Amino acid sequence: MDSKGWSLKGSLLLLLLPDLLLCKSVASLPICPRGAANCQVSLRDLFERAVILSHYIHNLSSEMFNEFDKRYAQGRGFITKAINSCHTSSLSTPEDKEQAQQIHHEDLLNLILSVLRSWNDPLYHLVTEVRGLQEAPDALLSRAIEIEEQNRRLLEGMEKIVGQVHPGVRENEVYSVWSGLPSLQVADEDTRLFAFYNLLHCLRRDSHKIDNYLKLLKCRIVYDSNC
Ligand SMILES: *[C@@H]1O[C@H](CO)[C@@H](O)[C@H](O)[C@H]1NC(C)=O
């Protein structure tokens, strides 16, 4: 990982330090280890951490997209071909803040869970396929690895939040299936690189949406809309 990435990670760890002291476990951040009785995290703290994480993931996704664009997409006209079709499109997520405001917080929480779950599989494969990219810059791979890990962490955090907001309610297991692996492996270079481009474009878009939804939900649920 490059130094910028580490310093960001370092500042994240600093922010989460109280949790470190309490739970004595770095690996389980930002979630308490199972069964740690004195490690009940307040809803407010869970939201604070989720927002920091989602912002971090969006930052990484944007940087990864820019990196890929600079290294592989120049002069290929991908931007004009980029159809706004993502595997998560079927989840019909609100496009902007106004639309999101109209949605009941329970549904919005479920939507976030669904989008995060829908990225588990493609992010896993993205790491493997970026490894196989010719002359891939280190920054690209390190970001792919970091995004995959942080996405799983955010999903765990969101499950905790849903568990506190609606205790006892069985959370949804809905997600969109991704079937884009063959397109990341196709022999034709132009087609293959465009598949990467499109996937990273979608990742940047979805991570931005999640970041926005979370900020909105934090305001509504934790601060009773006084923010
Ligand atoms: C990501 O965060 C770093 C550190 O705060 C910042 O310098 C960089 O501009 C951000 N990148 C994007 C694409 O927003």
PDBQT file of the ligand as one rigid body, heavy atoms in Angstrom, charges set to zero:
ROOT
HETATM    1  C1  LIG A 301      -9.065  10.751  -0.776  1.00  0.00    +0.000 C 
HETATM    2  O1  LIG A 301      -8.621  11.203   0.482  1.00  0.00    +0.000 OA
HETATM    3  C2  LIG A 301      -7.340  11.799   0.451  1.00  0.00    +0.000 C 
HETATM    4  C3  LIG A 301      -6.924  12.068   1.884  1.00  0.00    +0.000 C 
HETATM    5  O2  LIG A 301      -7.903  12.793   2.559  1.00  0.00    +0.000 OA
HETATM    6  C4  LIG A 301      -7.408  13.058  -0.403  1.00  0.00    +0.000 C 
HETATM    7  O3  LIG A 301      -6.137  13.684  -0.458  1.00  0.00    +0.000 OA
HETATM    8  C5  LIG A 301      -7.830  12.662  -1.807  1.00  0.00    +0.000 C 
HETATM    9  O4  LIG A 301      -7.990  13.824  -2.603  1.00  0.00    +0.000 OA
HETATM   10  C6  LIG A 301      -9.141  11.909  -1.766  1.00  0.00    +0.000 C 
HETATM   11  N1  LIG A 301      -9.410  11.413  -3.105  1.00  0.00    +0.000 N 
HETATM   12  C7  LIG A 301     -10.551  11.628  -3.748  1.00  0.00    +0.000 C 
HETATM   13  C8  LIG A 301     -10.649  11.082  -5.120  1.00  0.00    +0.000 C 
HETATM   14  O5  LIG A 301     -11.491  12.238  -3.253  1.00  0.00    +0.000 OA
ENDROOT
TORSDOF 0
